[in-house]
Amino acid sequence: MDKIFHRDSIFKNTRKAWQKYKDNPRVFNFPERITVEITNRCNLKCFMCPRNFVDMKLGDMQPALFKKIINEAANFLPVALVPFFRGESLLHHDFLEMLSYAKGKGIAPIQLATNAYFLNSTIARRIIDLEIDFISFSVDANSPRIYEKIRKNSDFKRVFSNILDFISHKKNKGAKLPFLQVSAVKTDKNKLFISDFINFWRDKVDRVRIYRQHSLNGELGRVKAVSGRRKPCLKLLTDMVVYWNGDVALCNHDWQRNVFIGNVNNRSLEDIFGGAVYNCIRGKHLNNTLKGFMPCESCSHWKVHYQKRTLMGEAYEKI
């Protein structure tokens, strides 16, 4: 089932991938997966969210820019799409039309995450009809008291009703997709109740996922202590992240665009991905010269690529 989450890559081994890059950087002419931030607006204020540590202008991606990205990606299939970053995608008025456009262009897999606050029966049915590959509901607790301490400005009853309604629509239609996940970030506020959370959802969805807290005191991407010799991060060879305004980020831990890499309003993704700035950053990773270079210096996500099991956090499949 992991093919839902990652394209079947020719780069099975991280070290071989970087050797291939050193031999011929032009082999990496386009990302395997594109994260497109269709909005960075969010209706919630979760206490552990990186939003609490960053100052960013809020906005929505123009449909024309989204189509430009998808049209180019369609020339390099297969390409995965993550249609969210830093915000709640269902806040965008054209959200469903964007998903439909990407689906029609052959982009796959499409991997969505939502806090489910704005989910309703109409949206649920349309998402199921589109047969997007994967959707994760960010929940964090199955107790109203704990939930509302973590996910501020939300509504426990509303969100749980929306998710259970989605599950019911999928079951009634007999649909195989989307693959359903419910997730929690383990923190001091919910760690004593994680077992209850897993037990509640495990027979209702395809996977329950428990993540480590990945933003500590504003240090983004800090999933575990950074120790030992630093190795290059595979994200620089496989992934590309585009903010709502067209700016390209380093990765999905880059919430503030510390370095200007390019803007897809006036350049192609291919040109940016194979461009001088991206290659300079890759060189920093290869040569381990990341001191002062944020967020890479303090990020420990690179370690995931060098483990046998590359799925982050704990995963519990449906019983």
C-alpha positions as CSV (number, residue, x, y, z in Angstrom):
1,M,0.0,0.0,0.0
2,D,3.0,2.3,0.4
3,K,2.9,3.0,-3.4
4,I,0.0,5.4,-2.5
5,F,2.4,7.5,-0.6
6,H,5.6,7.4,-2.7
7,R,6.1,7.1,-6.4
8,D,7.9,3.9,-7.4
9,S,11.3,5.6,-7.6
10,I,14.3,4.5,-9.6
11,F,16.3,5.7,-6.6
12,K,15.8,2.8,-4.2
13,N,18.9,3.7,-2.2
14,T,19.6,7.2,-0.9
15,R,23.4,6.9,-1.3
16,K,23.1,5.7,-4.9
17,A,20.7,8.5,-5.6
18,W,23.3,11.1,-4.5
19,Q,26.1,9.3,-6.4
20,K,23.9,9.4,-9.5
21,Y,23.4,13.1,-8.9
22,K,27.2,13.7,-8.6
23,D,27.7,11.7,-11.8
24,N,25.1,13.7,-13.8
25,P,23.0,16.4,-12.1
26,R,20.9,16.8,-15.2
27,V,19.3,13.3,-14.5
28,F,17.3,15.2,-11.8
29,N,15.4,17.4,-14.1
30,F,12.0,17.3,-12.4
31,P,10.7,16.4,-9.0
32,E,8.9,13.1,-8.2
33,R,6.5,14.9,-5.9
34,I,5.2,18.5,-5.8
35,T,3.7,20.1,-2.8
36,V,1.4,22.9,-3.9
37,E,0.2,25.3,-1.2
38,I,-3.2,26.4,-2.6
39,T,-3.7,28.5,0.6
40,N,-1.7,29.2,3.7
41,R,-4.8,30.4,5.6
42,C,-6.0,28.1,8.4
43,N,-9.0,28.3,10.7
44,L,-7.3,26.6,13.6
45,K,-4.6,27.6,16.0
46,C,-3.0,24.3,17.2
47,F,-0.5,24.9,20.0
48,M,2.3,22.8,18.4
49,C,1.9,24.2,14.9
50,P,4.9,25.9,13.2
51,R,2.4,28.8,12.4
52,N,3.0,30.0,16.0
53,F,6.6,30.7,15.2
54,V,6.5,32.3,11.7
55,D,5.4,35.6,10.3
56,M,3.9,35.1,6.8
57,K,1.7,37.0,4.4
58,L,-1.6,35.1,3.9
59,G,-3.1,34.3,0.6
60,D,-4.7,31.9,-1.9
61,M,-3.1,30.5,-5.0
62,Q,-4.6,31.7,-8.3
63,P,-6.3,28.9,-10.3
64,A,-4.2,29.9,-13.3
65,L,-1.0,29.4,-11.5
66,F,-2.1,26.0,-10.2
67,K,-3.0,25.0,-13.7
68,K,0.4,26.1,-15.0
69,I,2.1,23.9,-12.4
70,I,-0.1,20.9,-13.2
71,N,0.2,21.4,-17.0
72,E,4.0,21.2,-16.7
73,A,4.0,18.3,-14.3
74,A,1.8,16.4,-16.8
75,N,4.7,16.3,-19.1
76,F,6.8,14.4,-16.6
77,L,4.4,11.7,-15.3
78,P,4.3,10.0,-13.0
79,V,4.3,12.9,-10.5
80,A,2.7,12.9,-7.1
81,L,0.8,15.9,-5.8
82,V,0.4,17.1,-2.2
83,P,-2.2,19.9,-2.5
84,F,-1.6,21.5,0.9
85,F,1.1,23.2,3.0
86,R,1.0,25.6,5.9
87,G,-2.8,26.0,5.7
88,E,-6.2,24.3,5.3
89,S,-6.9,23.6,1.7
90,L,-10.6,23.3,2.0
91,L,-10.7,27.1,2.7
92,H,-9.8,27.7,-1.0
93,H,-13.0,28.3,-3.0
94,D,-11.7,26.4,-6.0
95,F,-10.3,23.5,-4.0
96,L,-12.4,20.8,-5.6
97,E,-12.0,22.2,-9.1
98,M,-8.2,22.2,-8.6
99,L,-8.2,18.5,-7.5
100,S,-10.4,17.6,-10.5
101,Y,-8.0,19.4,-12.9
102,A,-5.0,17.6,-11.5
103,K,-6.8,14.3,-11.7
104,G,-7.8,14.9,-15.3
105,K,-4.2,15.6,-16.2
106,G,-3.1,12.2,-14.9
107,I,-1.3,13.5,-11.8
108,A,-1.0,10.7,-9.2
109,P,-1.0,9.9,-6.5
110,I,-2.8,12.8,-5.0
111,Q,-2.2,13.0,-1.2
112,L,-4.4,15.3,0.8
113,A,-4.5,16.2,4.5
114,T,-7.2,18.2,6.2
115,N,-8.4,19.2,9.7
116,A,-11.9,18.2,8.5
117,Y,-13.6,21.2,9.9
118,F,-15.1,22.3,6.6
119,L,-15.8,18.8,5.4
120,N,-19.4,18.1,4.6
121,S,-21.5,15.5,2.7
122,T,-21.2,17.3,-0.6
123,I,-17.5,17.7,-0.5
124,A,-17.1,14.1,0.8
125,R,-19.0,12.7,-2.1
126,R,-17.1,14.8,-4.7
127,I,-13.7,13.7,-3.2
128,I,-14.7,10.1,-3.3
129,D,-16.0,10.4,-6.8
130,L,-12.7,12.0,-7.9
131,E,-10.9,8.9,-6.6
132,I,-8.0,10.8,-5.1
133,D,-5.5,8.3,-3.7
134,F,-5.1,9.3,-0.1
135,I,-6.6,11.6,2.6
136,S,-5.4,12.1,6.1
137,F,-7.5,13.6,8.8
138,S,-5.5,15.5,11.4
139,V,-7.3,14.9,14.7
140,D,-4.8,14.4,17.6
141,A,-7.3,13.3,20.3
142,N,-10.6,11.4,20.6
143,S,-11.6,13.2,23.9
144,P,-13.4,16.5,23.6
145,R,-11.4,18.0,26.5
146,I,-8.0,17.0,25.1
147,Y,-8.9,17.8,21.5
148,E,-10.0,21.3,22.3
149,K,-6.8,22.0,24.3
150,I,-4.7,21.0,21.2
151,R,-6.8,22.1,18.2
152,K,-8.0,25.6,19.3
153,N,-10.8,27.2,17.4
154,S,-12.1,23.8,16.3
155,D,-15.2,21.9,17.2
156,F,-14.8,18.3,18.4
157,K,-18.4,17.1,17.6
158,R,-18.4,18.8,14.2
159,V,-15.1,17.4,13.1
160,F,-15.8,13.8,14.3
161,S,-19.2,13.9,12.7
162,N,-17.6,15.0,9.4
163,I,-15.0,12.3,9.4
164,L,-17.4,9.5,10.3
165,D,-19.8,10.8,7.7
166,F,-17.0,10.6,5.1
167,I,-16.2,7.0,6.1
168,S,-19.9,6.2,5.8
169,H,-20.1,7.7,2.3
170,K,-17.1,5.8,1.1
171,K,-18.4,2.5,2.5
172,N,-21.9,3.0,1.0
173,K,-20.4,3.6,-2.4
174,G,-18.1,0.6,-2.1
175,A,-15.2,2.8,-3.1
176,K,-11.6,1.6,-2.7
177,L,-10.2,5.1,-2.7
178,P,-9.2,7.3,-1.1
179,F,-7.0,5.4,1.4
180,L,-8.1,6.9,4.7
181,Q,-5.7,7.8,7.5
182,V,-6.4,9.5,10.9
183,S,-3.3,11.1,12.5
184,A,-2.1,12.5,15.8
185,V,1.0,14.4,16.8
186,K,2.2,13.0,20.1
187,T,2.7,15.8,22.6
188,D,2.6,16.2,26.4
189,K,-1.1,17.1,26.1
190,N,-2.2,13.8,24.5
191,K,0.6,11.2,25.1
192,L,-1.3,9.4,27.9
193,F,-4.4,8.9,25.6
194,I,-2.7,7.8,22.4
195,S,-3.7,4.1,22.9
196,D,-7.3,5.1,23.2
197,F,-7.0,7.2,20.1
198,I,-5.5,4.2,18.1
199,N,-8.2,1.8,19.4
200,F,-11.0,4.2,18.5
201,W,-10.0,4.7,14.9
202,R,-8.2,1.5,13.9
203,D,-11.2,-0.4,12.8
204,K,-12.7,2.6,11.0
205,V,-9.9,3.8,8.7
206,D,-7.1,2.2,6.7
207,R,-4.3,3.5,8.8
208,V,-3.8,5.4,12.1
209,R,-0.6,7.4,12.2
210,I,1.1,8.8,15.2
211,Y,3.8,11.4,14.5
212,R,6.5,12.7,16.7
213,Q,6.2,16.4,17.4
214,H,8.2,17.9,14.5
215,S,8.4,21.6,15.5
216,L,10.1,22.3,18.8
217,N,10.4,25.9,19.9
218,G,10.4,27.1,16.4
219,E,13.0,24.7,15.1
220,L,11.2,23.2,12.1
221,G,11.9,19.6,11.1
222,R,13.3,18.7,14.5
223,V,11.9,15.2,14.8
224,K,14.9,13.8,16.8
225,A,18.3,15.1,18.0
226,V,20.9,15.7,15.3
227,S,24.0,13.7,16.1
228,G,26.7,12.0,14.1
229,R,27.9,12.9,10.7
230,R,25.3,14.7,8.7
231,K,24.2,13.1,5.4
232,P,22.5,14.7,2.4
233,C,18.7,14.9,2.5
234,L,16.9,13.1,-0.3
235,K,14.1,15.7,-0.5
236,L,16.4,17.9,-2.6
237,L,16.5,15.3,-5.3
238,T,12.8,14.2,-5.2
239,D,10.5,16.9,-3.9
240,M,9.5,20.5,-4.7
241,V,7.4,22.8,-2.6
242,V,5.5,25.8,-4.1
243,Y,4.0,28.5,-1.9
244,W,0.6,30.1,-2.8
245,N,2.3,33.0,-4.4
246,G,4.5,30.9,-6.6
247,D,7.8,31.1,-4.6
248,V,9.6,27.8,-4.3
249,A,10.6,26.6,-0.8
250,L,13.5,24.4,0.2
251,C,11.1,21.6,1.4
252,N,8.0,21.1,3.6
253,H,10.0,22.2,6.7
254,D,10.8,25.6,5.1
255,W,7.9,27.8,6.4
256,Q,9.6,31.2,5.8
257,R,11.5,30.9,2.5
258,N,14.9,31.6,3.9
259,V,16.5,31.5,0.4
260,F,14.9,32.7,-2.8
261,I,15.1,29.8,-5.2
262,G,12.7,31.0,-7.8
263,N,9.1,31.8,-8.6
264,V,7.0,29.6,-10.9
265,N,4.9,32.6,-12.1
266,N,7.8,33.5,-14.4
267,R,10.0,30.3,-14.6
268,S,9.2,26.7,-15.2
269,L,9.5,24.1,-12.5
270,E,12.0,22.2,-14.6
271,D,14.2,25.3,-14.9
272,I,14.1,26.0,-11.1
273,F,14.6,22.4,-10.0
274,G,17.7,22.1,-12.2
275,G,18.9,25.6,-11.6
276,A,21.9,27.1,-9.9
277,V,20.4,27.9,-6.5
278,Y,19.0,24.4,-6.1
279,N,22.3,22.9,-7.1
280,C,24.2,25.2,-4.7
281,I,22.0,23.9,-1.8
282,R,22.5,20.3,-2.9
283,G,26.2,21.0,-2.8
284,K,25.9,22.2,0.8
285,H,24.3,18.9,1.7
286,L,26.9,16.9,-0.2
287,N,29.8,18.8,1.4
288,N,28.2,19.1,4.8
289,T,28.6,22.8,4.9
290,L,25.2,23.6,6.4
291,K,26.4,25.7,9.4
292,G,24.1,28.7,9.6
293,F,21.9,27.5,6.7
294,M,18.4,27.2,8.0
295,P,16.2,25.3,8.3
296,C,18.6,22.5,7.1
297,E,21.2,23.0,9.9
298,S,18.8,22.1,12.7
299,C,16.5,19.7,10.8
300,S,16.8,16.0,11.4
301,H,14.4,14.7,8.8
302,W,17.3,13.6,6.6
303,K,17.8,10.6,8.9
304,V,14.5,9.1,7.8
305,H,16.0,8.4,4.3
306,Y,18.8,6.3,5.8
307,Q,16.6,4.0,7.8
308,K,15.2,0.7,6.6
309,R,11.7,1.9,7.5
310,T,11.2,5.3,5.9
311,L,7.6,5.9,7.1
312,M,7.7,8.6,9.7
313,G,6.1,7.9,13.1
314,E,4.1,4.9,14.1
315,A,1.6,3.3,11.7
316,Y,-1.3,1.1,12.7
317,E,-3.1,-0.6,9.8
318,K,-6.8,-1.4,9.9
319,I,-7.7,-4.5,12.0
